[in-house]
Amino acid sequence: MSERPQPLKAINRFFDGKEPWQIVTMTASSILAIVWASSLYNARESPTTRLRKQFFRWLRHVPMVRRKIEEKMAEIQRDFRKDVAKRLAGTVIRRELPEKGLTAEQVAEEVRVHVNLGSYDWKNGSVSGAVYHLSEEISRVASDAYALTAYTNPLHSDVFPGINKMESEIVRMAINLFNGNDGCCGTVTTGGTESIIMACKAFRDLAYDNGITNPQIVVPSTVHSAFDKAAQYLGLSVKTVPVDPETLCVDIDAVRRAIGRRTCLIVGSAPNFPYGTMDDIAALSALACEYSVPLHVDACLGGFVAAFMTEAGHHIPAFDFRLPGVASISADTHKYGYAPKGTSVILYRHEKYRHCQYTVTTEWPGGVYGSPTVNGSRAGGLIAACWATMMYVGRDRYVQMTHEIITTARYMEKELRKIEGIFVFGKPATSVVAFGSKQFDIFKLGQALSEKGWSLSALQFPSGLHISVTHAHTQTGVADRLIEDVRVAAAKCMRSAGAPCTGKMAFYGVGQEISDRSLVSDITKYFIDSMYYLPKPGDDE
């Protein structure tokens, strides 16, 4: 008989002289430890994150801590509701259906009242992003198309084949804009978040088909939060990699180190939402090819600007299907495509990827059921309005509007760099310009601009503000008005650099210092709650 291998000898010596119950206990404990370690490795969150959350979860059960938190949360909830009550003051609050329906004129009048309730003048270019054009004729064409198709549903392709045709044409036009070939495909979705969720779903299922039971996506820290939402919905693990602190572009070497056997997708932004910088998509494409992992390019924000920049005379690096590693692209038609809110496209290099996006049920008593996106029934009116917008605007006008937007954004960038006390983050790639300060609390500047009527986006880690330049900002005088207001406010902030920030902007600064991020999450949930709050008489008491 051959001699036992050395590892077995070592095991036998270890258990030598042990009682049977001890052997069983030690074996079971070892197995449980291996299972626990495996769960930490394969979990959606890192072990450090899970342990930190568990610690704060325990801390919040301490009576004194719990009481303080509950008191503060109640105060925050009251403040949110007061803000809502203030915004809705003087309006009719409807809690029940009217006994008799309102006339068409009454309905239209109430709609006009509701549209104008906000405190920011978005028609005058005072809002970052949100509204991407002010053309009445584009809006009218889209609205007319929606009115004609409001009750159509592309789920019933035999009933509404024309809606399916329009969706197919939107997808094909977008593929051509992003330099895809005849093998590329895609779908229309309800927005960038759904496009991103669909991409994650597709490549998760592809990973399942390839034997990966616990897929992971690798994303930059600046990637849109929709990827985290997708991970929460789909049970994906997320590996977040840092960006260069100067360029705000993803660290390519960090992405390389993060790729492993579980990686089902790597992601790059073109550009990212917070700082408007573009990741090195060419380098990410090379990694995707080297490691045989799909690369998704998130062009939701600026894709329909970037697609026309070269023709408009502005430099933009390759970021689309010209790069062999790019497997999918998301881009929002309801942003710089100028369609009404509620449409985006998710595009794939191969049909097999889109097949993984679909959901199919074969055993339902209602029949075989297949659906391309999250929704079953979909709004044919939104597809028609998107199609009508693209048809009406046309390539020449898209190029012209892109030139006007990028020219305005570059002007803002140049002038902001001249203002004492602030700096511009990285190199803006398309229409987003972000800025911060090393000399005063940038959120003080944000509060001062808010008081001047500006609504800019607040950023964290690192702190900053950004403006997403739209065609509304190309109106005469808007860019100069912003620059002058920033210059005056920055000078004031420099004179009182040590003073704390007040108002709603203070939350962003203080919020970054809260170690227990679940508290920030709870505050955010109360804010979302307030969006559904209807004041009642006596609530202010």
Number of C-alpha atoms within 10 A of each C-alpha: 3 4 6 8 8 9 9 10 11 11 10 11 11 11 13 10 10 11 10 10 9 12 15 12 12 13 12 12 12 12 12 12 12 12 12 12 13 11 12 15 12 18 18 20 15 14 15 10 10 13 12 14 16 11 12 15 13 10 14 17 11 10 10 10 11 13 13 12 14 12 10 13 16 14 12 15 16 16 14 19 23 16 12 17 19 11 13 16 12 8 12 8 11 8 8 6 7 8 6 6 9 10 9 8 9 11 12 12 11 12 11 11 12 12 8 11 12 11 10 16 13 21 12 12 26 23 24 20 25 13 20 23 22 18 11 9 12 18 17 13 19 25 22 15 20 22 14 13 19 17 11 21 20 22 20 13 12 9 11 15 14 15 24 19 15 19 24 18 13 24 22 20 15 23 25 14 17 22 15 20 14 10 10 21 22 28 20 26 27 22 21 26 20 24 30 30 22 24 28 24 24 23 27 27 22 19 21 14 11 10 11 16 13 18 25 29 25 25 24 24 18 24 22 20 13 15 23 18 16 21 20 13 11 14 16 24 22 22 19 16 20 17 18 11 12 9 16 23 25 27 19 20 13 15 21 17 9 18 20 13 12 17 24 28 25 26 25 29 30 30 28 27 24 24 27 28 26 26 28 18 25 19 15 28 26 16 21 23 16 11 14 13 22 23 26 29 28 29 26 29 28 27 29 24 23 29 23 22 21 15 15 20 13 15 12 15 15 15 28 27 24 13 18 14 25 27 25 26 31 30 29 29 31 26 27 26 22 24 29 21 17 19 24 29 27 29 30 25 22 16 14 12 23 24 15 20 25 16 15 12 11 10 9 8 7 8 9 10 13 13 14 19 20 16 12 14 13 18 21 24 23 29 33 29 29 31 24 21 25 20 12 14 18 10 14 12 11 21 21 14 21 28 21 17 23 25 18 22 24 18 14 18 22 12 14 21 14 13 16 13 17 22 17 20 25 19 18 21 24 29 26 27 26 26 20 21 19 10 14 21 22 26 27 24 28 26 21 22 20 17 10 15 15 22 23 19 16 18 20 12 9 11 17 26 24 24 25 25 26 28 22 22 29 19 14 9 10 15 20 15 12 18 18 14 17 20 20 14 18 26 16 14 22 17 10 13 16 11 12 12 23 13 9 12 19 16 15 17 23 11 16 15 10 11 12 17 15 13 16 17 11 12 20 12 12 18 17 12 13 20 11 10 13 14 17 10 6 6 11 11 4
